[in-house]
Every structure is written in C-alpha cells, then in structure tokens.
Amino acid sequence: MNGVVYAQSGAFLASTPDVEIDAKWGEARGFFAGEGLILLKIRGSGDLFLSSFGGIVEVDVKDRFVVDTGHIVAFEDSLDFSVKRVGGLKTTLLSGKGLVAEFRGEGRLWIQTRSISDFVGWFSSLMPKKS
C-alpha cells in the first residue's frame, strides 16, 4: 500500500513496520450501517494484509459504485461514501438490512464475498429452539 486506506475495525491482519494504524470515528453513517462505529485509518508505504469473511475482491471505482454495507472491507481515502437505505425504514432499523454504501470518486475498494451477519442469521435458524 501507499497512502491512506480506511478499513473495518476487524479487517486488519498484519503489516510491515512502515504502516501506521489509527482508529477513526466512522460517524453516524457507520453506526447505521450495522458494521460498527470505528474505522481503522491505515497509512504509510508497505505491505498491508487484511482479513475478511470470504474472499476479498478489489474493485477499481471510476465514478460511482454501490455495495451492501455488510460486504465492505476497506477503501482508499480518495473515495467518498454515503450510506443509503434500500427498502422499508422498519426493516432497516430493526435488522440493519437494506443499507448500501454509495462510493464516489476514483480509487480502490475491497469487498468481501460473504456477509458475517447473513451467515449468523442462517446459522441461528438451524439451531434447535428451546421449549
């Protein structure tokens, strides 16, 4: 990496010593995304290793790109984003579903192929119910 990358708080795995890591408040838009309030601000020049749930896909954003908030791993600081609701307000507030992030500008975005919250929902549906 060379520059500044913002990553979800649980995404950092390792880096070379020249890379600095700091926590940054993700603002209300991070809170409503259901993915946590804290973003990691990662800057410097060196190797950066990120972790995710599923494979990581690198997307070159040229103007605009929309992704489910549960699939965002990291993005370059050259990108601006806003969180938007898709679907009903009740669904969004109660489940955190129905939220997408709209990225604008030019830069790289890393997304994960699976969503932890979707997996947990699926797995919990398989658990025996208490009587």
C-alpha positions in Angstrom: 0.0 0.0 0.0 1.0 3.6 -0.5 -1.2 6.3 1.0 -4.3 6.1 3.2 -6.8 3.3 3.5 -9.9 3.0 5.7 -10.8 -0.5 6.9 -13.5 -2.0 9.0 -12.2 -2.4 12.6 -11.9 -6.2 12.4 -10.2 -6.3 9.0 -6.6 -5.6 9.9 -4.4 -8.7 10.0 -0.8 -7.6 9.6 1.5 -5.0 8.1 5.1 -4.1 7.7 6.6 -1.6 10.2 6.2 1.4 7.9 2.4 1.2 8.1 0.7 3.2 10.8 -2.7 2.3 12.2 -5.1 4.6 14.0 -8.8 4.4 14.9 -11.2 6.9 13.4 -14.8 7.6 14.3 -17.0 6.2 11.5 -19.6 8.9 12.1 -23.3 8.1 12.3 -23.3 6.6 8.8 -21.1 3.8 10.1 -23.4 3.2 13.0 -26.5 2.9 10.8 -24.6 0.5 8.6 -24.6 -2.0 11.4 -21.0 -2.7 10.9 -19.6 -0.8 13.8 -18.7 2.8 14.6 -14.9 2.5 14.3 -12.9 2.6 11.1 -9.2 2.0 11.0 -7.2 4.7 9.3 -4.2 2.9 7.9 -1.4 5.0 6.3 2.1 4.6 5.0 4.1 2.7 2.5 4.5 -1.0 2.9 2.7 -4.3 2.9 -0.8 -4.5 4.3 -2.7 -7.7 4.9 -6.5 -7.6 5.5 -8.8 -10.3 6.7 -12.4 -10.9 5.7 -15.3 -13.4 5.9 -14.9 -15.0 2.4 -12.7 -13.9 -0.4 -11.6 -10.3 -1.0 -12.4 -8.7 -4.3 -10.6 -5.5 -5.4 -12.8 -3.0 -7.2 -11.4 -0.1 -9.2 -14.0 2.7 -8.7 -14.0 5.2 -11.5 -17.1 7.3 -10.7 -19.7 5.6 -8.6 -20.1 2.1 -7.1 -22.8 0.8 -4.8 -22.3 -2.1 -2.4 -24.2 -3.7 0.6 -22.6 -2.3 3.8 -22.0 -5.8 5.2 -19.6 -6.6 2.4 -17.2 -3.6 2.8 -13.6 -4.5 3.9 -11.6 -1.4 3.1 -11.4 1.6 0.7 -8.9 4.3 -0.2 -9.3 7.8 1.2 -9.7 9.2 -2.4 -13.2 7.7 -2.3 -16.1 9.5 -0.5 -19.1 7.4 0.6 -22.6 7.8 1.9 -24.9 5.2 3.3 -28.4 4.9 1.8 -31.4 2.9 2.7 -32.9 0.5 0.2 -36.3 -0.8 1.2 -38.5 0.0 4.2 -37.5 2.0 7.2 -38.8 -0.6 9.6 -36.6 -3.3 8.0 -33.5 -1.1 8.1 -33.9 0.0 11.7 -34.7 -3.5 13.1 -32.3 -5.6 11.2 -29.6 -3.3 9.7 -30.5 -4.8 6.3 -31.4 -2.7 3.3 -28.4 -0.4 3.7 -25.9 0.2 0.9 -22.9 2.4 0.6 -22.5 4.6 -2.4 -18.9 5.3 -3.2 -18.0 8.2 -5.4 -14.7 9.3 -6.9 -11.7 7.3 -8.1 -9.9 4.8 -6.0 -9.8 1.2 -4.8 -12.5 -0.6 -2.8 -12.1 -4.0 -1.3 -15.2 -6.1 -0.7 -15.8 -9.5 0.9 -17.7 -12.2 -1.0 -19.7 -13.2 2.1 -21.5 -11.3 4.9 -21.0 -12.3 8.5 -24.4 -11.1 9.5 -26.1 -13.1 6.8 -24.1 -16.2 7.9 -25.1 -15.7 11.5 -28.7 -15.3 10.6 -28.6 -18.5 8.5 -26.7 -20.5 11.2 -29.0 -19.4 14.0 -32.1 -20.6 12.0 -30.6 -24.1 12.2 -30.2 -24.1 15.9 -32.7 -26.1 18.0 -35.4 -23.9 19.6 -35.8 -24.0 23.4 -39.2 -25.2 24.5 
